[in-house]
């Protein structure tokens, strides 16, 4: 069908089913394993006519994408969030000719095993970070970006902040011993891009990247949150060959010393007021030398 000339033309677009909650229980005898995912599917391709004329000839219903998520949880299992997303993306692109690209976004929620050794089927939801991944496939190449959000970390010492620019509006006092706290939102992009390459061990990679991130935060004597951010990213790049790019968004969760002098008390770096807003926001990307930055600056859109 020939599309008539018009002053307004369709640009970038996608559609799909967002936030499909799927819980997969794997029963290995009396020992059970749980994977708890929130899966969002976005498809794009030859979709002009559904926008221009309302023709659904090229449209795979979003309800079908939802059903596919649940069917694949049974047929393929959920080895990892990344591998599950790869199965889904490949299916949508290769099974439907009008679909040129599939983007799968997944959040994974952690559960901790509880109970006695002979009761391996009870779990408590962990109040830690949320694991995330985004898989994009266009029929020939892959982009896998994984990460985490809502990981709150704190150093109660080994952090300073001084020597900064001061003007007539500056009231912040320099400090050589402060609390450094942040809520880490991080994404890392894998160098794996096509099926001819061996894929990373997704579960091991996540565990090791998280470990290096936390170790760098704990071991860095920090003169600024920017310095700590770089050390976290550099440690991942230096120790994990499968990672080409790491992007962080780190809100500075300020802790201010409470003035106890009106009560005749001395506050020797002991009592703090934890301020939730406003907060400093530190963001940056750390790259493997020679690589290009591809992760969007705004991590909320990933």
Phi, psi and omega per residue, in radians:
X1 nan 2.302 3.137
X2 -1.512 2.234 -3.130
X3 -1.486 2.147 -3.120
X4 -1.140 2.677 3.093
X5 -1.068 2.452 -3.131
X6 -2.642 2.650 -3.107
X7 -1.263 -0.448 3.141
X8 -1.917 2.176 -3.114
X9 -2.073 2.630 -3.123
X10 -1.302 2.344 3.073
X11 -1.924 -2.615 -3.070
X12 -0.918 2.408 -3.136
X13 -2.727 2.727 3.031
X14 -2.768 2.865 3.097
X15 -2.629 2.850 3.122
X16 2.915 -2.909 3.139
X17 -1.973 2.160 -3.067
X18 -1.730 2.589 2.990
X19 0.981 1.017 2.998
X20 -1.470 1.901 -3.129
X21 -1.463 2.086 -3.132
X22 -2.285 2.248 3.074
X23 -2.020 2.149 -3.105
X24 -1.994 2.101 3.065
X25 -1.773 2.172 3.049
X26 -1.844 2.129 -3.079
X27 -1.792 1.919 3.088
X28 -1.867 1.403 -3.020
X29 1.148 -2.244 3.120
X30 -1.452 -0.121 3.129
X31 -1.712 2.133 -3.125
X32 -1.898 2.587 3.105
X33 -2.176 2.515 -3.055
X34 -2.180 2.377 2.975
X35 -2.191 2.174 -3.053
X36 -2.132 1.893 -3.022
X37 -2.130 2.685 2.962
X38 -2.107 1.890 -2.934
X39 -1.942 2.217 3.064
X40 -2.068 2.273 -3.090
X41 -1.953 2.298 3.056
X42 -2.302 2.208 -3.084
X43 -2.072 2.518 3.083
X44 -2.500 2.825 -3.120
X45 2.752 -2.312 -3.091
X46 -1.457 1.383 -3.029
X47 -2.159 0.331 -3.095
X48 -1.111 -0.769 -2.996
X49 -1.182 -0.547 3.126
X50 -1.152 -0.504 3.089
X51 -1.418 -0.719 -3.065
X52 -1.339 -0.796 -3.015
X53 -2.067 -0.187 -3.091
X54 1.514 0.097 3.120
X55 -1.223 2.223 -3.127
X56 -1.708 0.312 -3.029
X57 -1.056 -0.499 -3.119
X58 -1.858 0.168 -2.997
X59 -1.728 2.077 2.933
X60 -1.461 2.105 -3.048
X61 -0.981 2.512 3.095
X62 -1.096 -0.498 3.080
X63 -1.098 -0.582 3.096
X64 -1.179 -0.679 3.117
X65 -1.123 -0.643 3.076
X66 -1.080 -0.834 -3.129
X67 -1.073 -0.624 3.140
X68 -1.101 -0.698 3.117
X69 -0.994 -0.823 -3.085
X70 -1.262 -0.656 3.113
X71 -1.144 -0.708 3.138
X72 -1.191 -0.532 3.075
X73 -1.076 -0.588 3.070
X74 -1.382 -0.866 -3.000
X75 -1.241 -0.677 -3.069
X76 -1.872 -0.253 -3.004
X77 1.218 -3.122 3.094
X78 -2.227 1.578 3.104
X79 -1.231 -0.747 3.078
X80 -2.725 2.816 3.092
X81 -1.059 -0.711 -3.120
X82 -1.119 -0.852 -3.092
X83 -1.135 -0.648 3.100
X84 -1.116 -0.751 3.099
X85 -1.116 -0.634 3.102
X86 -1.117 -0.774 3.092
X87 -1.003 -0.800 -3.107
X88 -1.155 -0.830 -3.096
X89 -1.074 -0.778 3.137
X90 -1.078 -0.720 -3.123
X91 -1.073 -0.851 -3.066
X92 -1.134 -0.692 -3.099
X93 -1.289 -0.694 -3.045
X94 -1.499 -0.326 -3.083
X95 -1.686 -0.293 -3.087
X96 -2.203 1.930 -3.054
X97 -1.014 -0.701 -3.126
X98 -1.174 -0.341 -3.084
X99 -1.480 2.041 -3.132
X100 -1.700 -0.390 -3.123
X101 -2.621 2.443 3.051
X102 -2.131 2.373 3.064
X103 -2.139 2.138 -3.122
X104 -2.006 2.110 3.063
X105 -1.939 2.318 -3.068
X106 -2.341 2.318 2.905
X107 -1.861 2.404 3.106
X108 -2.078 2.286 -3.123
X109 -1.833 2.329 -3.017
X110 -1.562 2.514 3.048
X111 -2.206 2.442 3.126
X112 -1.841 2.308 3.135
X113 -1.199 2.365 3.090
X114 -2.258 2.958 3.115
X115 1.786 -3.083 -3.109
X116 -1.476 2.851 -3.122
X117 -0.981 -0.491 -3.136
X118 -1.583 0.043 3.090
X119 -2.155 1.481 -3.042
X120 -1.810 0.760 -3.127
X121 -2.394 0.316 3.129
X122 -2.042 2.469 -3.030
X123 -2.465 2.670 2.994
X124 -2.133 2.355 3.139
X125 -1.159 2.196 -3.129
X126 -1.364 2.368 3.125
X127 -1.619 0.753 -3.132
X128 -1.835 -2.595 -3.086
X129 -1.295 2.875 2.986
X130 -1.800 2.234 3.097
X131 -1.436 2.444 -3.111
X132 -2.338 2.709 3.004
X133 -2.689 2.639 3.029
X134 -2.309 2.186 3.129
X135 -2.001 2.223 3.098
X136 -2.151 2.294 -3.098
X137 -2.407 2.310 -3.131
X138 -2.028 0.292 -3.140
X139 1.712 -0.315 -3.139
X140 -2.321 -0.541 -3.094
X141 -2.368 2.688 -3.113
X142 -1.971 2.602 2.860
X143 -2.294 2.112 3.130
X144 -2.060 2.080 3.082
X145 -2.122 2.063 3.136
X146 -2.022 3.045 3.136
X147 2.960 -2.775 3.137
X148 -2.660 2.838 3.065
X149 -2.521 2.835 3.063
X150 1.151 0.496 3.086
X151 -1.632 1.825 -3.080
X152 -1.594 2.197 -3.125
X153 -2.300 2.707 -3.072
X154 -2.648 2.357 2.917
X155 -1.925 2.202 -3.092
X156 -1.477 -0.092 3.059
X157 -2.796 -2.917 -3.101
X158 1.067 0.605 3.062
X159 -2.472 2.336 3.106
X160 -2.252 2.860 3.005
X161 -2.699 1.860 -3.087
X162 -2.775 2.962 3.108
X163 1.363 0.282 -3.088
X164 -1.522 2.918 3.108
X165 -1.139 2.424 3.114
X166 -2.227 2.392 3.015
X167 -2.294 -2.949 -3.046
X168 -1.182 -0.234 3.131
X169 -1.715 -0.017 -3.086
X170 -1.406 2.163 3.076
X171 -2.106 -0.258 -3.082
X172 -1.139 2.283 3.121
X173 -1.505 2.494 3.060
X174 -1.154 2.598 3.126
X175 -2.458 2.521 3.092
X176 -1.962 0.169 3.058
X177 -2.781 1.861 -3.083
X178 -2.441 2.888 2.943
X179 -1.393 2.349 3.018
X180 -2.042 2.032 -3.112
X181 -2.394 2.565 3.111
X182 -2.708 2.858 3.055
X183 -1.990 1.822 -2.934
X184 -1.326 2.221 2.878
X185 -2.084 2.042 -3.030
X186 -2.357 2.522 3.037
X187 -2.325 2.462 3.075
X188 -2.310 2.429 -3.075
X189 -1.823 2.322 -3.134
X190 -1.461 2.590 3.060
X191 -1.326 -0.244 3.130
X192 -1.182 2.162 -3.076
X193 -2.291 -0.264 3.141
X194 -2.554 2.824 -3.037
X195 -1.188 -0.282 3.118
X196 -1.251 -0.339 3.110
X197 -1.573 2.555 3.022
X198 -1.192 2.288 -3.128
X199 -1.307 2.612 3.075
X200 -1.124 2.829 2.934
X201 -1.397 1.743 -2.957
X202 -1.081 -0.741 -3.112
X203 -1.168 -0.785 3.129
X204 -1.139 -0.702 -3.138
X205 -1.064 -0.800 3.140
X206 -1.063 -0.804 -3.105
X207 -1.066 -0.720 -3.098
X208 -1.308 -0.695 3.087
X209 -1.070 -0.784 3.113
X210 -1.047 -0.742 -3.134
X211 -1.092 -0.795 -3.138
X212 -1.143 -0.659 3.098
X213 -1.051 -0.843 -3.107
X214 -1.210 -0.697 3.122
X215 -1.084 -0.722 3.135
X216 -1.138 -0.712 3.100
X217 -1.077 -0.776 -3.063
X218 -1.252 -0.567 -2.986
X219 -1.657 -0.181 -3.114
X220 -1.468 2.143 2.952
X221 -1.378 1.926 -2.862
X222 -1.707 2.244 2.972
X223 -1.761 -0.114 3.067
X224 -2.941 2.701 3.072
X225 -1.158 -0.512 3.073
X226 -1.056 -0.746 3.124
X227 -1.089 -0.759 3.121
X228 -1.103 -0.760 3.100
X229 -0.956 -0.859 -3.111
X230 -1.089 -0.714 -3.140
X231 -1.119 -0.635 3.106
X232 -1.129 -0.830 3.135
X233 -1.165 -0.739 -3.117
X234 -1.109 -0.675 -3.127
X235 -1.136 -0.668 3.090
X236 -1.125 -0.849 -3.128
X237 -1.052 -0.718 -3.077
X238 -1.244 -0.493 -3.043
X239 -1.848 -0.246 -3.076
X240 -2.176 1.738 -3.061
X241 -1.124 -0.382 -3.092
X242 -1.374 -0.154 -3.072
X243 -1.794 2.263 3.127
X244 -1.850 -0.368 -3.015
X245 -2.669 2.417 3.073
X246 -2.306 2.254 3.086
X247 -2.117 2.365 -3.135
X248 -2.097 2.543 2.885
X249 -2.220 1.981 -2.997
X250 -2.168 1.783 2.990
X251 -1.276 2.359 3.117
X252 -1.455 1.884 -3.114
X253 -1.451 1.593 -2.974
X254 -1.153 2.411 3.009
X255 -2.170 1.996 -3.092
X256 -1.837 2.391 3.072
X257 -1.091 2.336 3.096
X258 -1.430 2.360 3.088
X259 -1.354 1.872 -3.123
X260 -1.772 0.038 -3.102
X261 -1.057 -0.625 3.102
X262 -1.026 -0.315 -3.133
X263 -1.810 0.141 -3.138
X264 1.261 0.446 -3.100
X265 -2.052 2.564 3.081
X266 -1.713 2.292 3.132
X267 -1.806 1.685 -3.093
X268 -1.638 1.167 -3.134
X269 0.932 0.814 -3.080
X270 -2.113 -0.679 -3.050
X271 -2.047 2.183 -3.057
X272 -2.226 2.694 2.956
X273 -1.781 2.129 3.129
X274 -1.569 1.917 -3.102
X275 -1.613 2.278 -3.136
X276 -1.586 -0.386 3.103
X277 -2.874 2.681 -0.141
X278 -1.214 2.916 -3.117
X279 -2.458 2.631 2.997
X280 -1.233 2.530 3.139
X281 -2.211 1.997 -3.085
X282 -1.900 2.178 -3.097
X283 -2.376 2.463 3.120
X284 -2.936 2.822 3.068
X285 -2.026 2.399 3.042
X286 -2.000 2.175 -3.029
X287 -1.976 2.643 2.877
X288 -1.233 2.366 -3.084
X289 -0.950 2.257 3.133
X290 1.624 -0.131 3.130
X291 -1.656 2.825 -3.140
X292 -1.799 2.492 3.093
X293 -1.340 2.155 -3.100
X294 -2.167 -0.243 3.133
X295 -1.322 2.273 3.137
X296 -1.023 2.598 3.135
X297 -1.112 -0.709 -3.122
X298 -1.512 1.790 -3.072
X299 -1.230 -0.289 3.108
X300 -1.207 -0.304 3.107
X301 -1.656 0.231 -3.136
X302 -2.082 nan nan
